[in-house]
Amino acid sequence: MSARRPESLVLGIETSCDDTSVAVLEDGVTLRAHLIAAQDVHKLYGGIVPELASRAHLELLPRMVKSALGEANVEPAELTAIAVTHAPGLVGSLVVGLAFAKAYGAALGIPVIGVNHIEAHLHSATLEHGEPPYPHVALIVSGGHTELVEVKAFGEYRWMGATLDDAAGEAYDKVAKRLGLGFPGGPVIDRMAANGRAEAFAFPRPMLDRPGFDFSFSGLKTAVGTALKPHGEPPYPDALIADVAASFQAAVVETVVAKSMRAVDEVGAKALSLGGGVACNRALRAALATACERRGVALRIPSPRLCADNAGMIALVGAKRLARGEVSGPELDAFASLEASGLDLG
């Protein structure tokens, strides 16, 4: 008896920032292969260097596609379509992935589907938790974005709130730099906070006293700098770092959770989906779990591998659009901003 032939095999490509990722998704649900290569070179510069990111994608992508197809036991000719991130992100990085996808798709005679990676984050939990109830609320927290979105159905969204300045992940990186902890800042602050006192510093909970769902973390970042002034410049004692980290993280988590629950209540949502690199934060996960349990709301958090920018979620959205007959034409372009990307923000 021969094995069932997949209805679709979508190659996913993600190069929006500094991680190169490739995936092969079968029938919109099964990841046959999923590779992610982090570019550690940026740690030397304390932040992402766009030109270095683009060059690394250029070098890594052909080899990673070949490896992913081998891991999935798939020949290039068996692919149904290619889904590629085209917005938002670093334009140079996006162009590398987009150019490769267009050339590879043309060579194979298969369609290319441009995917907005913020939309992909909205649905990343589906790969592990199945289809969510609609409508639900999605919280995206990353280095470049902090967004609350009502997901009415696939492709139907209402943007409820966003950051007005620094995103949550950006604030983590800047506070980590001020503490002398290096880049990226999120994991090390989360780790140091576990040994600190959250009540040691009375940092503000930005915009929590205002109606609505927008965020602002610039003032919180400034408050951390003010608190550190009497202590001079790093290196600081571990106890001080731990207390600042714990107090800062408590302010971020309380703010994000309160705004998220406010959104859940307004929508009457039965589920909250989480996405973005900061979704790996242990304190945020724990606080959201407690808040959702109190409301009887399902919390849908992807595993850490699917929280950050990854090709699995790109392939998922691509497969959904392919099933609806939605493919991109040769005019598909790269866009740095969410607003210019063409995604209907509702």
C-alpha positions as CSV (number, residue, x, y, z in Angstrom):
1,M,0.0,0.0,0.0
2,S,1.6,3.3,-1.1
3,A,1.9,6.3,1.3
4,R,-0.7,9.0,1.0
5,R,0.5,11.9,-1.2
6,P,0.3,15.2,0.6
7,E,-2.1,17.8,-0.7
8,S,0.4,20.6,-0.1
9,L,4.0,20.9,0.8
10,V,4.9,24.5,1.5
11,L,8.4,25.8,1.8
12,G,8.6,28.6,4.4
13,I,11.4,31.2,4.4
14,E,11.9,33.8,7.1
15,T,14.6,36.5,7.0
16,S,12.9,39.6,8.5
17,C,15.6,40.4,11.0
18,D,18.7,38.5,12.2
19,D,17.5,34.9,12.3
20,T,17.5,32.8,9.1
21,S,14.8,30.1,9.2
22,V,13.4,27.5,6.7
23,A,10.6,25.1,7.2
24,V,8.6,22.5,5.2
25,L,5.0,22.2,6.2
26,E,2.7,19.4,5.0
27,D,-1.0,20.0,4.5
28,G,-0.9,23.1,6.6
29,V,-0.5,21.3,9.9
30,T,2.6,19.1,10.0
31,L,6.1,20.5,10.2
32,R,8.3,18.0,8.3
33,A,11.4,20.2,8.9
34,H,12.1,23.4,10.8
35,L,15.5,25.0,10.9
36,I,16.5,28.3,12.6
37,A,20.0,29.8,12.5
38,A,20.8,32.6,15.0
39,Q,23.4,35.2,14.0
40,D,25.5,35.5,17.1
41,V,27.9,38.0,15.5
42,H,25.5,40.9,16.5
43,K,26.4,40.3,20.2
44,L,29.8,41.9,19.5
45,Y,28.1,45.2,18.5
46,G,25.4,45.3,21.3
47,G,22.6,45.2,18.7
48,I,21.7,44.1,15.2
49,V,23.8,45.4,12.4
50,P,21.6,45.3,9.2
51,E,24.3,44.8,6.7
52,L,25.8,41.9,8.6
53,A,22.3,40.4,8.9
54,S,21.7,40.6,5.2
55,R,25.1,39.0,4.3
56,A,24.5,36.1,6.7
57,H,21.1,35.4,5.2
58,L,22.7,35.4,1.8
59,E,25.2,32.8,2.9
60,L,22.9,30.7,5.0
61,L,19.7,30.5,3.0
62,P,20.7,28.2,0.1
63,R,22.3,25.7,2.4
64,M,19.4,25.7,4.9
65,V,16.8,25.1,2.2
66,K,18.8,22.1,1.0
67,S,19.1,20.8,4.5
68,A,15.4,21.3,5.3
69,L,14.3,19.5,2.1
70,G,16.7,16.6,3.1
71,E,15.3,16.5,6.6
72,A,11.8,16.5,5.3
73,N,12.6,13.8,2.7
74,V,11.1,16.1,0.0
75,E,12.4,16.7,-3.5
76,P,12.2,20.3,-4.7
77,A,9.8,19.2,-7.5
78,E,7.4,18.0,-4.9
79,L,6.9,21.4,-3.3
80,T,3.5,23.1,-3.9
81,A,4.4,26.7,-3.0
82,I,6.9,28.9,-1.3
83,A,5.8,31.2,1.5
84,V,8.2,34.0,2.3
85,T,8.2,37.0,4.7
86,H,8.0,40.2,2.9
87,A,7.1,42.6,5.7
88,P,7.8,44.2,8.2
89,G,11.5,44.0,9.0
90,L,14.9,45.1,7.9
91,V,14.6,45.8,4.2
92,G,18.0,44.3,3.3
93,S,17.2,41.1,5.1
94,L,13.7,40.8,3.6
95,V,15.1,41.4,0.1
96,V,17.4,38.4,0.4
97,G,14.6,36.0,1.4
98,L,12.3,37.5,-1.2
99,A,14.8,37.3,-4.1
100,F,15.6,33.7,-3.2
101,A,11.9,32.7,-3.0
102,K,11.1,34.3,-6.3
103,A,14.0,32.7,-8.1
104,Y,13.4,29.3,-6.6
105,G,9.7,29.5,-7.3
106,A,10.3,30.5,-10.9
107,A,12.8,27.6,-11.4
108,L,10.3,25.1,-10.0
109,G,7.2,26.7,-11.6
110,I,5.3,27.0,-8.3
111,P,3.6,30.1,-6.8
112,V,5.2,32.4,-4.2
113,I,3.1,33.7,-1.3
114,G,4.2,36.9,0.5
115,V,3.5,36.7,4.3
116,N,3.4,39.5,6.9
117,H,5.4,38.1,9.8
118,I,3.2,39.9,12.3
119,E,0.1,38.1,10.9
120,A,2.2,34.9,11.2
121,H,2.8,35.6,14.9
122,L,-1.0,35.9,15.3
123,H,-1.4,32.3,14.2
124,S,1.9,30.7,15.4
125,A,0.2,28.9,18.3
126,T,-2.0,27.0,15.8
127,L,0.9,24.7,14.9
128,E,0.9,23.2,18.4
129,H,-2.5,24.0,19.8
130,G,-4.8,23.6,16.7
131,E,-7.3,26.1,15.4
132,P,-8.4,28.6,18.1
133,P,-12.0,29.7,18.9
134,Y,-13.0,32.9,17.1
135,P,-13.0,35.7,18.0
136,H,-9.9,35.7,20.2
137,V,-7.2,38.1,21.3
138,A,-3.6,37.8,20.2
139,L,-0.7,39.5,22.0
140,I,2.5,40.0,20.1
141,V,5.5,41.0,22.2
142,S,8.9,41.2,20.5
143,G,11.9,43.4,20.0
144,G,10.1,45.6,17.5
145,H,6.4,45.2,18.3
146,T,4.0,45.2,21.2
147,E,0.5,44.7,19.8
148,L,-3.0,43.6,20.9
149,V,-5.2,42.3,18.1
150,E,-8.7,40.9,17.9
151,V,-8.6,38.0,15.6
152,K,-12.1,37.6,14.2
153,A,-11.2,34.9,11.7
154,F,-8.2,34.1,9.6
155,G,-7.5,37.3,7.6
156,E,-10.0,39.4,9.6
157,Y,-8.3,41.5,12.3
158,R,-8.9,44.5,14.5
159,W,-5.8,46.3,15.9
160,M,-6.8,47.2,19.4
161,G,-3.5,48.7,20.7
162,A,0.2,49.0,20.0
163,T,3.3,50.6,21.5
164,L,3.6,54.3,21.1
165,D,7.4,54.2,21.4
166,D,9.7,51.4,22.6
167,A,8.4,47.9,22.2
168,A,8.7,45.6,25.2
169,G,11.7,43.7,23.8
170,E,13.4,46.9,22.9
171,A,13.0,48.2,26.4
172,Y,14.5,44.9,27.8
173,D,17.5,45.3,25.5
174,K,18.1,49.0,26.5
175,V,17.8,48.3,30.2
176,A,20.1,45.3,29.8
177,K,22.7,47.6,28.1
178,R,22.4,50.1,30.9
179,L,23.0,47.4,33.4
180,G,26.1,46.2,31.5
181,L,24.5,42.8,30.6
182,G,25.0,42.8,26.9
183,F,22.7,41.8,24.0
184,P,20.1,40.4,23.7
185,G,18.7,41.7,27.0
186,G,15.5,39.7,27.5
187,P,16.8,36.3,28.6
188,V,19.5,37.7,30.9
189,I,17.1,40.1,32.7
190,D,14.5,37.3,33.1
191,R,17.2,35.1,34.6
192,M,18.6,37.9,36.9
193,A,15.1,38.9,38.0
194,A,14.5,35.5,39.6
195,N,17.0,36.4,42.3
196,G,15.8,40.0,42.8
197,R,13.1,41.8,44.7
198,A,10.3,43.1,42.6
199,E,9.4,45.7,45.2
200,A,13.0,47.1,45.5
201,F,12.3,50.0,43.0
202,A,8.9,51.6,42.5
203,F,9.0,51.8,38.7
204,P,6.0,53.2,36.8
205,R,3.3,51.1,35.1
206,P,3.1,53.1,31.9
207,M,-0.4,54.1,30.7
208,L,-2.1,51.6,33.0
209,D,-4.3,54.4,34.4
210,R,-5.5,55.4,31.0
211,P,-8.3,53.7,29.0
212,G,-7.5,51.8,25.9
213,F,-4.9,49.3,24.9
214,D,-1.8,51.2,23.8
215,F,1.6,50.7,25.5
216,S,4.6,53.0,26.2
217,F,7.8,51.7,27.7
218,S,10.1,54.7,27.0
219,G,9.3,56.3,30.4
220,L,10.0,53.0,32.2
221,K,13.4,52.7,30.6
222,T,14.2,56.3,31.6
223,A,13.1,55.5,35.2
224,V,15.6,52.7,35.3
225,G,18.4,55.0,34.2
226,T,17.4,57.5,36.9
227,A,17.4,54.9,39.6
228,L,20.9,53.8,38.6
229,K,22.4,57.3,38.6
230,P,23.5,57.3,42.2
231,H,25.3,54.0,41.6
232,G,27.5,55.3,38.7
233,E,28.3,53.2,35.7
234,P,28.5,49.4,35.4
235,P,29.7,46.9,36.5
236,Y,27.2,46.8,39.3
237,P,26.9,44.4,42.2
238,D,24.8,41.3,41.4
239,A,22.3,42.1,44.1
240,L,21.6,45.6,42.6
241,I,21.3,44.2,39.1
242,A,18.9,41.5,40.3
243,D,16.7,44.0,42.1
244,V,16.6,46.4,39.1
245,A,15.9,43.5,36.8
246,A,13.1,42.2,39.0
247,S,11.5,45.6,39.5
248,F,11.7,46.5,35.8
249,Q,10.3,43.1,34.8
250,A,7.5,43.3,37.3
251,A,6.4,46.7,35.8
252,V,6.5,45.4,32.2
253,V,4.6,42.2,33.1
254,E,1.9,43.9,35.2
255,T,1.3,46.4,32.4
256,V,1.2,43.9,29.6
257,V,-1.1,41.5,31.5
258,A,-3.5,44.2,32.6
259,K,-3.9,45.5,29.1
260,S,-4.3,42.0,27.7
261,M,-7.0,41.1,30.1
262,R,-8.7,44.4,29.3
263,A,-8.7,43.4,25.7
264,V,-10.0,39.9,26.4
265,D,-12.8,41.3,28.5
266,E,-13.9,43.8,25.8
267,V,-13.9,41.1,23.0
268,G,-15.4,38.5,25.3
269,A,-12.7,36.2,24.0
270,K,-12.4,32.6,25.1
271,A,-8.7,32.4,24.2
272,L,-5.6,34.5,24.3
273,S,-2.7,33.7,21.9
274,L,0.8,34.8,22.5
275,G,3.6,35.4,20.0
276,G,7.0,37.1,19.6
277,G,10.3,36.6,21.2
278,V,9.3,38.2,24.6
279,A,6.6,35.5,24.8
280,C,9.5,33.2,26.0
281,N,9.7,35.3,29.2
282,R,8.9,33.1,32.2
283,A,7.4,35.8,34.4
284,L,5.1,36.9,31.6
285,R,4.0,33.4,30.8
286,A,3.2,32.7,34.5
287,A,1.3,35.9,35.1
288,L,-0.8,35.5,31.9
289,A,-1.5,31.9,32.9
290,T,-2.8,33.0,36.3
291,A,-4.9,35.8,34.8
292,C,-6.4,33.6,32.1
293,E,-7.2,30.8,34.5
294,R,-9.2,33.3,36.7
295,R,-11.3,34.2,33.6
296,G,-11.7,30.7,32.2
297,V,-9.8,31.8,29.1
298,A,-7.5,29.4,27.2
299,L,-3.9,30.6,27.0
300,R,-2.2,29.6,23.8
301,I,1.5,30.0,24.0
302,P,3.8,28.4,21.4
303,S,7.0,26.7,22.4
304,P,10.0,29.0,22.5
305,R,11.1,27.9,19.1
306,L,7.8,29.1,17.6
307,C,7.7,32.3,19.6
308,A,10.5,34.1,17.9
309,D,10.7,34.8,14.1
310,N,10.5,31.4,12.4
311,A,9.6,29.9,9.1
312,G,7.1,27.5,10.6
313,M,4.6,30.2,11.1
314,I,5.3,31.7,7.7
315,A,4.6,28.4,6.0
316,L,1.4,28.1,8.1
317,V,0.0,31.4,6.9
318,G,1.2,30.7,3.4
319,A,-0.6,27.3,3.3
320,K,-3.8,29.0,4.5
321,R,-3.6,31.6,1.8
322,L,-2.8,29.0,-0.8
323,A,-5.9,27.0,0.2
324,R,-7.9,30.1,-0.5
325,G,-6.3,30.6,-3.9
326,E,-4.4,33.6,-2.7
327,V,-0.9,33.8,-4.3
328,S,1.5,36.7,-4.9
329,G,2.5,38.1,-8.3
330,P,5.9,39.2,-9.5
331,E,5.3,42.7,-8.1
332,L,5.6,41.3,-4.5
333,D,8.0,43.7,-2.7
334,A,9.6,44.1,0.7
335,F,8.4,46.7,3.3
336,A,10.0,47.8,6.4
337,S,6.9,49.0,8.2
338,L,3.7,47.3,9.3
339,E,1.6,50.1,7.9
340,A,3.1,49.9,4.4
341,S,2.9,46.1,4.2
342,G,-0.7,45.9,2.9
343,L,-2.0,43.9,5.9
344,D,-5.6,45.0,6.6
345,L,-5.4,46.4,10.2
346,G,-9.2,46.7,10.5
